[in-house]
Amino acid sequence: MLIVGLMSGTSLDGIDAALVEVDGKTTEALRWKLLHFATLPYSAEQRERIHHAITNGDAATISELHADLGEW
């Protein structure tokens, strides 16, 4: 099975993606292999929007940013 993991943390550096191949039918037999990893850096404008949402954002600002992060 191939799995893509995505993460965007509060470090304001970018969106990280990992492609992992997972095999095994039980926890004990689980095997995984990292196939590819990439970081998509944020632009200065994106970093500013995220920083603003963290420090001063209200629910509407954070909700809008949440949707934008999914698109980015």
C-alpha positions in Angstrom: 0.0 0.0 0.0 1.2 3.5 -0.8 0.5 6.3 1.7 1.1 10.0 1.3 1.6 12.0 4.6 1.3 15.7 4.6 2.3 18.1 7.4 2.3 21.8 7.9 3.7 22.8 11.2 4.2 26.1 13.0 7.9 26.5 11.9 6.6 28.5 8.9 9.0 26.8 6.5 6.6 25.0 4.2 4.5 21.9 3.6 6.2 18.5 3.9 5.1 15.5 2.0 6.3 11.9 2.3 5.4 8.9 0.1 5.7 5.7 2.0 5.2 2.1 1.0 3.7 0.0 3.8 3.4 -3.8 3.8 2.3 -6.3 6.5 -1.0 -7.6 7.8 -0.2 -7.3 11.5 1.5 -4.8 13.7 4.4 -7.2 14.2 4.8 -7.8 10.5 4.5 -4.2 9.5 7.3 -3.0 7.2 7.6 0.5 5.6 9.9 2.2 3.2 10.3 5.9 2.5 10.1 6.3 -1.3 10.2 10.1 -1.6 10.1 13.2 0.6 9.6 16.8 -0.5 9.2 20.2 1.1 7.2 23.0 -0.7 8.5 26.2 0.9 6.0 28.9 1.8 6.2 32.3 0.0 6.8 35.3 2.2 3.1 36.2 1.8 2.0 32.7 2.9 4.4 32.8 5.9 3.0 36.2 6.9 -0.6 34.9 6.7 0.2 31.9 8.8 2.1 34.0 11.4 -0.8 36.5 11.6 -3.3 33.6 12.1 -1.2 32.1 14.9 -0.7 35.4 16.7 -3.9 37.4 16.0 -6.3 35.2 14.1 -9.9 34.8 15.0 -12.0 31.7 14.1 -12.8 33.0 10.6 -9.2 33.8 9.8 -8.0 30.4 10.9 -10.8 28.6 9.1 -9.9 30.4 5.8 -6.2 29.6 6.3 -7.1 25.9 7.0 -8.8 25.7 3.6 -6.0 27.5 1.8 -3.3 25.2 3.3 -5.3 22.3 1.9 -5.1 23.9 -1.6 -1.4 24.8 -1.3 
